[in-house]
């Protein structure tokens, strides 16, 4: 493989298919992790608040990858952003509700609030990045 072939491969990896595929794969990973048994004696059980921090972080990343996938497909506007927020909250609710069906996990509204907080931080990050890039372009 020569340098031109490698460059062509890299160009193809930047398209919407990559972001959408990444978003779908990440969604599957989040759901898989939500259904796995956790060790209450492990770090998550021992460190107070770590579980909530992980919930927020995974949905911050979920939102940011979802935003990038949406933006790469057709751009974003207020309606699409609201749909992404709603879809993220619904997916967070599904992961929590699904935990009620397995005996070794428990659903928690507080976990859903942590997911919501992560989505909120993601939204703020996107808005802040947009605002900063607009300020930079106008200078």
N, C-alpha and C positions, 0 to 999 in steps of 0.2 A: 504494500500500500504506500503510495507516495503522498506528499504533503497536500496536493490538490484534493485527493480522495478524502483525506482526513478533514480538510476544511469543509468539503461538501457534507460530510456526516455531521459536523458541528452545526452547520447552518440548518440542517433538517431537525436537529434536536431542540431548536429554539422555537419551533412553531407551536400553534395551539394544541396539536395532538399530544405533545409532551406534557404540557401543563394540565390538560384534561385527564390524561392517563395518570399523571402523578397525583392529581386530586382524588381520582377514584381509588387508586391504590392506597393512598393515605387514609381515605375513609374506611377502607377495609381493615387497615391496621388498627385504627381507632376502635372499630367495632370488635375486632378480635381481642384487643387488650381489655376492653370492657367486659368481655365474657370469660376471660381467664381467671382462674382462682388466684387470689393473692395470699401471701403468707402474712398473717397478722403480727408475727414476730419479726418480720423483716423491716427494712428501713421505712417503708410506707406506714406501717403500723406503729413504729416506735417514735417517729419524728412528728410532733404535733403540727398539723397544717400542711404537711408535705402532700397529702392526697389532694387537697384543694388546689394547691399550687400546680400540681401536675395536671389536674382537670383544666384549670385556666390556661396553662401553657399549651396543652394539646389542642384546645379549641381556638386559641390565638393562631397557632400554626394552621389549623384547619381553615380558618377564615382567610388568612393571608394567601394560602395556596388556592383556595376557591376564588378569591378575588383575582389573582393572577390568571387563573384558567378562564374566568369569565371575561376579563379584560382582553386576553389574547384572542378570544373567539370573535367578539363583536363590540368591544369597548364597553364602558360602563356609563350608566346614568343613574339617576335617583331611584327609578323603579327597579332596575336590576340589582342595585345595592340593597334595597329593601327586601327583594326576593332572596338574595344571598343571606341576609341576616335571618329572615324567617326560616329558610331552609336549614341554616346552621343550628338554629334553636330547636327546630323539629328533630333534626338528627341527634342533637344532644339529648332531647327528651326520649327518643327511641332507644338510645343506648342505656339510659337510666331505666326505662320501663322494661327493657329486655332483661335487665339484671334481676328483676322480680321472678323471672321464669327459671332461673338457675338457683340451686340451693346454696351454693357457696359464695354468692355475691348478694349485696343488698342495694336496693335503689334508695336514693336520697335526694330530696328537693334541694338540699344544701349543695350537693354535687352539681346539680343542674344550675344553681346560681353561680357556682364557680365557672362552669362552662360559659354561662351568659357573660360573666366578667371578662373571660378570655376573648369572647367575640367582640365585646365592647372595646377592649384594648386594641384588638385588630382593626376595628373601624376607626378609632382615634389615630392609630398609626398610619392607615391609608390616607385619611384626611390631612394629617400633619405632613406626610410625605408629598402629597399633592400641593398643599399650600407652600411648602418650602421650595418645591421645584418651580412653581409659578413665580415665586419671589426671585429665585435665581435667574430665571429666564428673562425677567423684566429688567434686570440690572445691566 
